[in-house]
Amino acid sequence: MPLQDLDRFGAMRAFVAVGQKLSFADAANELGISPSALSRRVAQLEDSLGCRLLQRTTRRVTLTEVGALYLDRCVDILARSEEADAAVSKLAREPQGLLRVTLPNLYGQLRVAPLLPEFMRRYPKLKLELSFDDRFVDLVARRADVGIRIGNLETGDYVARKLAPNKRFLCASPDHLNRFGHPTQIADLSRHACLHFSPLMEEGRWRLSHRGRKVEVPIDPVVRADNAEALRQLALGGQGIALLAGFLIDDDIRTGRLVQILPEWTIAESWVFAVYPHARFLPMKTRVFVDFLAETIG
């Protein structure tokens, strides 16, 4: 059955949803239609193309070889279609629609989430879909409009905008320091257990600087973890010295639950970035969100 151009875009969106989730039920839920209606749309598209895009069994859905190729093309075509619409429609003048944002788990909870009520008051026609994940996800594959990332950025097909410095500190509990001594110089760190945030690119060492002097301190952590809050709890429990971000431990330092170690030494610079895919026409919803974060976080 041939598909008209407008119907084809709808069928392509249906196929992309299934192809990315590999589930008719999940894709139908995302699109707000029934699984049977979604299956008919994909079947019409396959009939129009004269080939099978998906292999279906009672237990799973997989892409055929041609289906995987067509999925990549469809994602690109739909993205270009959205850019064209944004360039000439109300979206280019007034923020509205769904804004998908990926955020680091703890930073998103502690620093970004408290700002969102004000953002939504400013832009009441926008809806938000938030995904909290410490991994550097592929924005295009996740169909995300904006990602918040911390640390050194790897090269990628996206635009990055600095929002704020991410200050980090060496810290330990008073109990730990009473038992093992308070470090007064770099060499003293070797006598202490270390708690290390494993996603840091400088794995196996801490980079410190003081008055132009830079040193790399080799560490053999007693705990490596990809969750900074877990390391904070271990530090509070007296299990060692941790290198943690200020947004996580500011209150602990202020109240004395944790003590800053070697405060005259600074940690290698780290930044909070907003990243978004390259686009000839940046959607207004993306622009206003990044500008808002630069204003409120920066």
GIKA-V598678 format. One record per residue. N is the residue number from 1. RES is the residue in three letters. PHI is phi in whole degrees, 0 to 359 (none if undefined). NEAR is the number of other ideal C-beta (glycine too) atoms within 12 Angstrom. D_CENTER is the distance of its C-alpha to the mean C-alpha in Angstrom with 1 decimal. Layout:
n=N res=RES phi=PHI near=NEAR d_center=D_CENTER
n=N res=RES phi=PHI near=NEAR d_center=D_CENTER
This chain:
n=1 res=MET phi=none near=16 d_center=41.3
n=2 res=PRO phi=293 near=13 d_center=40.3
n=3 res=LEU phi=250 near=23 d_center=37.3
n=4 res=GLN phi=291 near=12 d_center=37.6
n=5 res=ASP phi=303 near=13 d_center=34.9
n=6 res=LEU phi=294 near=11 d_center=33.3
n=7 res=ASP phi=294 near=18 d_center=33.4
n=8 res=ARG phi=296 near=23 d_center=31.9
n=9 res=PHE phi=299 near=23 d_center=28.7
n=10 res=GLY phi=296 near=26 d_center=28.5
n=11 res=ALA phi=294 near=36 d_center=29.3
n=12 res=MET phi=295 near=35 d_center=26.7
n=13 res=ARG phi=297 near=32 d_center=24.0
n=14 res=ALA phi=298 near=39 d_center=25.4
n=15 res=PHE phi=295 near=46 d_center=25.4
n=16 res=VAL phi=299 near=39 d_center=21.8
n=17 res=ALA phi=300 near=35 d_center=20.7
n=18 res=VAL phi=291 near=41 d_center=23.0
n=19 res=GLY phi=296 near=37 d_center=22.1
n=20 res=GLN phi=278 near=29 d_center=18.4
n=21 res=LYS phi=266 near=27 d_center=18.9
n=22 res=LEU phi=53 near=24 d_center=22.3
n=23 res=SER phi=202 near=22 d_center=23.7
n=24 res=PHE phi=292 near=32 d_center=26.0
n=25 res=ALA phi=295 near=20 d_center=25.6
n=26 res=ASP phi=294 near=17 d_center=21.8
n=27 res=ALA phi=293 near=29 d_center=22.0
n=28 res=ALA phi=297 near=24 d_center=25.0
n=29 res=ASN phi=298 near=16 d_center=23.2
n=30 res=GLU phi=295 near=23 d_center=20.4
n=31 res=LEU phi=275 near=26 d_center=23.1
n=32 res=GLY phi=75 near=14 d_center=25.4
n=33 res=ILE phi=231 near=22 d_center=28.4
n=34 res=SER phi=280 near=16 d_center=30.4
n=35 res=PRO phi=303 near=25 d_center=29.8
n=36 res=SER phi=293 near=13 d_center=33.3
n=37 res=ALA phi=295 near=19 d_center=32.8
n=38 res=LEU phi=295 near=35 d_center=29.6
n=39 res=SER phi=299 near=27 d_center=31.6
n=40 res=ARG phi=295 near=23 d_center=34.4
n=41 res=ARG phi=298 near=35 d_center=32.2
n=42 res=VAL phi=294 near=41 d_center=30.9
n=43 res=ALA phi=297 near=24 d_center=34.5
n=44 res=GLN phi=298 near=24 d_center=35.8
n=45 res=LEU phi=295 near=35 d_center=33.3
n=46 res=GLU phi=297 near=28 d_center=34.5
n=47 res=ASP phi=297 near=17 d_center=38.1
n=48 res=SER phi=295 near=22 d_center=37.7
n=49 res=LEU phi=279 near=26 d_center=36.2
n=50 res=GLY phi=76 near=11 d_center=38.7
n=51 res=CYS phi=206 near=15 d_center=36.4
n=52 res=ARG phi=268 near=21 d_center=34.2
n=53 res=LEU phi=263 near=35 d_center=30.5
n=54 res=LEU phi=230 near=37 d_center=29.7
n=55 res=GLN phi=262 near=21 d_center=31.5
n=56 res=ARG phi=244 near=23 d_center=31.9
n=57 res=THR phi=232 near=10 d_center=33.4
n=58 res=THR phi=292 near=7 d_center=33.8
n=59 res=ARG phi=252 near=9 d_center=30.9
n=60 res=ARG phi=206 near=15 d_center=28.3
n=61 res=VAL phi=237 near=30 d_center=27.3
n=62 res=THR phi=228 near=19 d_center=26.7
n=63 res=LEU phi=275 near=26 d_center=26.6
n=64 res=THR phi=285 near=20 d_center=29.8
n=65 res=GLU phi=299 near=15 d_center=29.9
n=66 res=VAL phi=289 near=20 d_center=30.6
n=67 res=GLY phi=295 near=29 d_center=28.0
n=68 res=ALA phi=296 near=21 d_center=25.2
n=69 res=LEU phi=295 near=17 d_center=26.6
n=70 res=TYR phi=292 near=29 d_center=27.0
n=71 res=LEU phi=300 near=32 d_center=23.4
n=72 res=ASP phi=301 near=22 d_center=22.1
n=73 res=ARG phi=293 near=20 d_center=24.7
n=74 res=CYS phi=295 near=32 d_center=24.0
n=75 res=VAL phi=302 near=28 d_center=20.3
n=76 res=ASP phi=293 near=18 d_center=21.4
n=77 res=ILE phi=296 near=22 d_center=24.4
n=78 res=LEU phi=293 near=28 d_center=22.6
n=79 res=ALA phi=296 near=29 d_center=20.0
n=80 res=ARG phi=293 near=20 d_center=23.0
n=81 res=SER phi=296 near=24 d_center=24.8
n=82 res=GLU phi=295 near=30 d_center=22.2
n=83 res=GLU phi=297 near=23 d_center=22.3
n=84 res=ALA phi=295 near=19 d_center=26.1
n=85 res=ASP phi=299 near=19 d_center=26.2
n=86 res=ALA phi=295 near=28 d_center=24.0
n=87 res=ALA phi=288 near=19 d_center=26.4
n=88 res=VAL phi=236 near=13 d_center=29.5
n=89 res=SER phi=251 near=18 d_center=28.5
n=90 res=LYS phi=296 near=16 d_center=28.0
n=91 res=LEU phi=300 near=28 d_center=24.2
n=92 res=ALA phi=282 near=24 d_center=25.0
n=93 res=ARG phi=246 near=16 d_center=26.9
n=94 res=GLU phi=222 near=19 d_center=25.3
n=95 res=PRO phi=296 near=31 d_center=21.7
n=96 res=GLN phi=201 near=20 d_center=21.8
n=97 res=GLY phi=95 near=26 d_center=20.3
n=98 res=LEU phi=260 near=23 d_center=17.0
n=99 res=LEU phi=249 near=35 d_center=13.7
n=100 res=ARG phi=262 near=29 d_center=10.6
n=101 res=VAL phi=230 near=39 d_center=7.4
n=102 res=THR phi=253 near=36 d_center=3.9
n=103 res=LEU phi=221 near=39 d_center=3.8
n=104 res=PRO phi=298 near=38 d_center=5.1
n=105 res=ASN phi=304 near=26 d_center=8.1
n=106 res=LEU phi=288 near=30 d_center=11.0
n=107 res=TYR phi=298 near=37 d_center=10.1
n=108 res=GLY phi=298 near=30 d_center=8.8
n=109 res=GLN phi=290 near=21 d_center=12.1
n=110 res=LEU phi=274 near=24 d_center=14.4
n=111 res=ARG phi=249 near=28 d_center=13.7
n=112 res=VAL phi=268 near=35 d_center=12.0
n=113 res=ALA phi=305 near=23 d_center=13.5
n=114 res=PRO phi=297 near=15 d_center=17.0
n=115 res=LEU phi=273 near=28 d_center=16.8
n=116 res=LEU phi=293 near=26 d_center=16.1
n=117 res=PRO phi=304 near=15 d_center=19.8
n=118 res=GLU phi=295 near=16 d_center=21.0
n=119 res=PHE phi=299 near=30 d_center=18.7
n=120 res=MET phi=289 near=20 d_center=20.0
n=121 res=ARG phi=293 near=12 d_center=23.5
n=122 res=ARG phi=289 near=20 d_center=23.3
n=123 res=TYR phi=232 near=25 d_center=22.1
n=124 res=PRO phi=292 near=14 d_center=23.6
n=125 res=LYS phi=271 near=20 d_center=23.5
n=126 res=LEU phi=268 near=30 d_center=19.7
n=127 res=LYS phi=247 near=19 d_center=18.0
n=128 res=LEU phi=246 near=30 d_center=14.4
n=129 res=GLU phi=235 near=20 d_center=12.3
n=130 res=LEU phi=252 near=27 d_center=9.4
n=131 res=SER phi=234 near=24 d_center=7.3
n=132 res=PHE phi=262 near=22 d_center=6.6
n=133 res=ASP phi=203 near=25 d_center=5.6
n=134 res=ASP phi=282 near=29 d_center=6.2
n=135 res=ARG phi=282 near=17 d_center=6.4
n=136 res=PHE phi=277 near=28 d_center=5.7
n=137 res=VAL phi=280 near=25 d_center=6.1
n=138 res=ASP phi=284 near=20 d_center=8.8
n=139 res=LEU phi=298 near=32 d_center=8.3
n=140 res=VAL phi=292 near=26 d_center=12.1
n=141 res=ALA phi=297 near=23 d_center=12.5
n=142 res=ARG phi=274 near=22 d_center=10.2
n=143 res=ARG phi=57 near=29 d_center=12.0
n=144 res=ALA phi=271 near=31 d_center=9.2
n=145 res=ASP phi=275 near=41 d_center=10.7
n=146 res=VAL phi=217 near=45 d_center=8.2
n=147 res=GLY phi=234 near=46 d_center=4.8
n=148 res=ILE phi=257 near=46 d_center=5.2
n=149 res=ARG phi=227 near=36 d_center=5.7
n=150 res=ILE phi=235 near=41 d_center=8.9
n=151 res=GLY phi=106 near=29 d_center=11.8
n=152 res=ASN phi=288 near=20 d_center=13.6
n=153 res=LEU phi=268 near=22 d_center=12.0
n=154 res=GLU phi=282 near=14 d_center=13.5
n=155 res=THR phi=295 near=9 d_center=15.4
n=156 res=GLY phi=190 near=20 d_center=14.1
n=157 res=ASP phi=273 near=16 d_center=15.1
n=158 res=TYR phi=208 near=29 d_center=13.1
n=159 res=VAL phi=261 near=23 d_center=14.1
n=160 res=ALA phi=240 near=28 d_center=12.7
n=161 res=ARG phi=234 near=28 d_center=14.1
n=162 res=LYS phi=291 near=23 d_center=14.6
n=163 res=LEU phi=254 near=32 d_center=14.3
n=164 res=ALA phi=192 near=26 d_center=15.8
n=165 res=PRO phi=291 near=21 d_center=16.9
n=166 res=ASN phi=252 near=33 d_center=15.4
n=167 res=LYS phi=283 near=26 d_center=18.8
n=168 res=ARG phi=235 near=35 d_center=19.4
n=169 res=PHE phi=221 near=33 d_center=22.7
n=170 res=LEU phi=279 near=41 d_center=24.8
n=171 res=CYS phi=209 near=44 d_center=26.1
n=172 res=ALA phi=204 near=44 d_center=28.3
n=173 res=SER phi=279 near=34 d_center=30.3
n=174 res=PRO phi=304 near=23 d_center=33.9
n=175 res=ASP phi=298 near=18 d_center=35.1
n=176 res=HIS phi=298 near=32 d_center=33.7
n=177 res=LEU phi=291 near=27 d_center=35.2
n=178 res=ASN phi=295 near=12 d_center=38.5
n=179 res=ARG phi=277 near=16 d_center=38.7
n=180 res=PHE phi=241 near=23 d_center=37.7
n=181 res=GLY phi=94 near=17 d_center=38.3
n=182 res=HIS phi=265 near=24 d_center=36.3
n=183 res=PRO phi=301 near=29 d_center=35.2
n=184 res=THR phi=245 near=15 d_center=37.0
n=185 res=GLN phi=212 near=18 d_center=36.2
n=186 res=ILE phi=303 near=26 d_center=33.7
n=187 res=ALA phi=301 near=13 d_center=36.1
n=188 res=ASP phi=293 near=20 d_center=36.0
n=189 res=LEU phi=297 near=33 d_center=32.5
n=190 res=SER phi=295 near=18 d_center=33.9
n=191 res=ARG phi=271 near=20 d_center=35.8
n=192 res=HIS phi=244 near=35 d_center=32.8
n=193 res=ALA phi=293 near=26 d_center=30.4
n=194 res=CYS phi=244 near=36 d_center=26.8
n=195 res=LEU phi=243 near=40 d_center=23.6
n=196 res=HIS phi=238 near=34 d_center=20.7
n=197 res=PHE phi=276 near=38 d_center=16.9
n=198 res=SER phi=295 near=21 d_center=16.6
n=199 res=PRO phi=292 near=26 d_center=13.2
n=200 res=LEU phi=300 near=32 d_center=14.9
n=201 res=MET phi=294 near=17 d_center=16.2
n=202 res=GLU phi=277 near=24 d_center=19.6
n=203 res=GLU phi=300 near=19 d_center=20.4
n=204 res=GLY phi=88 near=17 d_center=24.0
n=205 res=ARG phi=200 near=22 d_center=24.6
n=206 res=TRP phi=248 near=37 d_center=24.0
n=207 res=ARG phi=260 near=28 d_center=24.6
n=208 res=LEU phi=235 near=31 d_center=26.7
n=209 res=SER phi=216 near=19 d_center=28.8
n=210 res=HIS phi=204 near=16 d_center=31.8
n=211 res=ARG phi=52 near=10 d_center=34.1
n=212 res=GLY phi=85 near=7 d_center=33.1
n=213 res=ARG phi=272 near=13 d_center=33.4
n=214 res=LYS phi=243 near=18 d_center=30.4
n=215 res=VAL phi=227 near=22 d_center=30.4
n=216 res=GLU phi=247 near=18 d_center=28.3
n=217 res=VAL phi=264 near=32 d_center=28.9
n=218 res=PRO phi=292 near=19 d_center=28.8
n=219 res=ILE phi=230 near=31 d_center=27.6
n=220 res=ASP phi=235 near=19 d_center=28.3
n=221 res=PRO phi=298 near=28 d_center=26.1
n=222 res=VAL phi=281 near=19 d_center=27.6
n=223 res=VAL phi=220 near=26 d_center=24.2
n=224 res=ARG phi=247 near=24 d_center=21.0
n=225 res=ALA phi=211 near=26 d_center=18.0
n=226 res=ASP phi=263 near=20 d_center=14.3
n=227 res=ASN phi=232 near=24 d_center=14.3
n=228 res=ALA phi=292 near=38 d_center=15.3
n=229 res=GLU phi=295 near=27 d_center=17.1
n=230 res=ALA phi=297 near=25 d_center=19.3
n=231 res=LEU phi=293 near=38 d_center=20.3
n=232 res=ARG phi=300 near=36 d_center=21.1
n=233 res=GLN phi=296 near=24 d_center=23.3
n=234 res=LEU phi=293 near=31 d_center=25.0
n=235 res=ALA phi=295 near=43 d_center=25.7
n=236 res=LEU phi=300 near=30 d_center=27.1
n=237 res=GLY phi=276 near=21 d_center=29.2
n=238 res=GLY phi=81 near=25 d_center=30.8
n=239 res=GLN phi=264 near=26 d_center=29.5
n=240 res=GLY phi=151 near=39 d_center=28.7
n=241 res=ILE phi=266 near=40 d_center=27.1
n=242 res=ALA phi=238 near=47 d_center=23.3
n=243 res=LEU phi=254 near=46 d_center=21.1
n=244 res=LEU phi=228 near=43 d_center=18.7
n=245 res=ALA phi=287 near=36 d_center=16.9
n=246 res=GLY phi=299 near=31 d_center=19.1
n=247 res=PHE phi=298 near=31 d_center=17.0
n=248 res=LEU phi=270 near=35 d_center=17.4
n=249 res=ILE phi=241 near=35 d_center=21.1
n=250 res=ASP phi=309 near=21 d_center=22.7
n=251 res=ASP phi=295 near=16 d_center=24.6
n=252 res=ASP phi=294 near=27 d_center=25.7
n=253 res=ILE phi=294 near=28 d_center=27.1
n=254 res=ARG phi=295 near=13 d_center=28.8
n=255 res=THR phi=269 near=13 d_center=30.5
n=256 res=GLY phi=88 near=17 d_center=31.5
n=257 res=ARG phi=293 near=23 d_center=29.7
n=258 res=LEU phi=232 near=37 d_center=28.2
n=259 res=VAL phi=240 near=29 d_center=29.9
n=260 res=GLN phi=288 near=33 d_center=28.4
n=261 res=ILE phi=258 near=40 d_center=29.8
n=262 res=LEU phi=47 near=30 d_center=31.2
n=263 res=PRO phi=296 near=18 d_center=30.0
n=264 res=GLU phi=285 near=18 d_center=31.8
n=265 res=TRP phi=266 near=28 d_center=29.5
n=266 res=THR phi=253 near=26 d_center=26.1
n=267 res=ILE phi=270 near=36 d_center=23.0
n=268 res=ALA phi=311 near=25 d_center=21.6
n=269 res=GLU phi=300 near=20 d_center=19.7
n=270 res=SER phi=222 near=32 d_center=15.9
n=271 res=TRP phi=229 near=26 d_center=14.0
n=272 res=VAL phi=262 near=37 d_center=11.1
n=273 res=PHE phi=240 near=34 d_center=10.1
n=274 res=ALA phi=257 near=40 d_center=9.3
n=275 res=VAL phi=237 near=38 d_center=9.0
n=276 res=TYR phi=207 near=33 d_center=10.6
n=277 res=PRO phi=297 near=33 d_center=13.0
n=278 res=HIS phi=300 near=17 d_center=16.5
n=279 res=ALA phi=208 near=26 d_center=18.8
n=280 res=ARG phi=297 near=14 d_center=22.4
n=281 res=PHE phi=243 near=23 d_center=22.2
n=282 res=LEU phi=287 near=28 d_center=19.1
n=283 res=PRO phi=302 near=35 d_center=19.0
n=284 res=MET phi=300 near=28 d_center=20.1
n=285 res=LYS phi=298 near=37 d_center=17.6
n=286 res=THR phi=290 near=39 d_center=14.8
n=287 res=ARG phi=299 near=29 d_center=17.2
n=288 res=VAL phi=291 near=30 d_center=18.1
n=289 res=PHE phi=291 near=41 d_center=14.7
n=290 res=VAL phi=295 near=35 d_center=13.9
n=291 res=ASP phi=298 near=24 d_center=17.5
n=292 res=PHE phi=297 near=32 d_center=17.3
n=293 res=LEU phi=294 near=35 d_center=14.5
n=294 res=ALA phi=299 near=21 d_center=16.5
n=295 res=GLU phi=288 near=17 d_center=19.6
n=296 res=THR phi=270 near=22 d_center=18.6
n=297 res=ILE phi=277 near=33 d_center=16.3
n=298 res=GLY phi=296 near=19 d_center=18.1
